[in-house]
């Protein structure tokens, strides 16, 4: 049997690895590398969920971990890579915020997340004290990625990173959601990625680019 303190440290380690992958996504210019890092982040998320399930004895979290591997580690990255290959877009050459500034902003968001969650942590029981702060930081970095990038594909990855942060928060703070809710969320995320894949293809057809800033030229 794993000691509770060792179990908490292992959850902290997995959550920290999730946060590191957020910085890696922000630092990437190659779209395929962003997809690969997202898949790695999702693998760490699945490992965290499986560990929480083992430590708490809540077995339906194992189902969520398995679905994370199937959908976010395997299916969604394949869909995104096919979109990248079909659109023939390999690099993000222009960004709203450059990489060094983006990394500094992400560091500030991490500090802000820890500052916001400190008054909340004593109000409930958490498997690890830092997990909720890290989850909030991941959500904010995902949102920042959607703002800082111009390519539709990396904006999709930012959305998925936000969802990973929310799933981490639900897993480590509330020990998961009801199974039917988790199944619905995974299905919604998969459908959203499929729809966004079609959306990016339409942008490419219309503007010969997947730069969403070009949508500002649309007029009535």
QUINOR-V818364 format. One record per backbone hydrogen bond with DSSP energy under -0.5 kcal/mol. CO is the residue of the C=O (numbers start at 1). NH is the residue of the N-H. If there is no record, write none. Layout:
# QUINOR-V818364
{{CO:NH} {CO:NH}}
This chain:
# QUINOR-V818364
{{3:7} {4:8} {5:9} {6:10} {7:11} {8:12} {9:13} {10:14} {11:15} {12:16} {13:17} {14:18} {15:19} {16:20} {17:21} {18:22} {19:23} {20:24} {21:25} {22:26} {23:27} {24:28} {25:28} {29:92} {30:34} {31:35} {32:36} {33:37} {34:38} {35:39} {36:40} {37:41} {38:42} {39:43} {40:44} {41:45} {42:46} {43:47} {44:48} {45:49} {46:50} {47:51} {48:52} {49:53} {50:54} {51:55} {52:56} {53:57} {57:59} {58:61} {59:62} {59:63} {60:64} {61:65} {62:66} {63:67} {64:68} {65:69} {66:70} {67:71} {67:72} {68:72} {68:73} {69:73} {69:74} {70:75} {71:76} {74:78} {75:79} {76:80} {77:81} {78:82} {79:83} {80:84} {81:85} {82:86} {83:87} {84:88} {84:89} {88:90} {90:31} {90:32} {91:93} {98:102} {99:103} {100:104} {101:105} {102:106} {103:107} {104:108} {105:109} {106:110} {107:111} {108:112} {109:113} {110:114} {111:115} {112:116} {113:117} {114:118} {117:120} {117:121} {118:122} {120:123} {121:124} {124:126} {128:131} {130:134} {131:135} {132:136} {133:137} {134:138} {135:139} {136:140} {137:141} {138:142} {139:143} {140:144} {141:145} {142:146} {143:147} {144:148} {145:149} {148:96} {148:97} {150:212} {151:155} {152:156} {153:157} {154:158} {155:159} {156:160} {157:161} {158:162} {159:163} {160:164} {161:165} {162:166} {163:167} {164:168} {165:169} {166:170} {167:171} {168:172} {169:173} {169:174} {170:174} {170:176} {171:175} {172:127} {178:181} {178:182} {179:183} {180:184} {181:185} {182:186} {183:187} {184:188} {185:189} {186:190} {187:191} {188:192} {189:193} {190:194} {191:195} {192:196} {193:197} {194:198} {195:199} {196:200} {197:201} {198:202} {199:203} {200:204} {201:205} {202:206} {203:207} {203:209} {204:208} {210:152} {210:212} {211:214} {212:215} {213:216} {214:217} {215:218}}
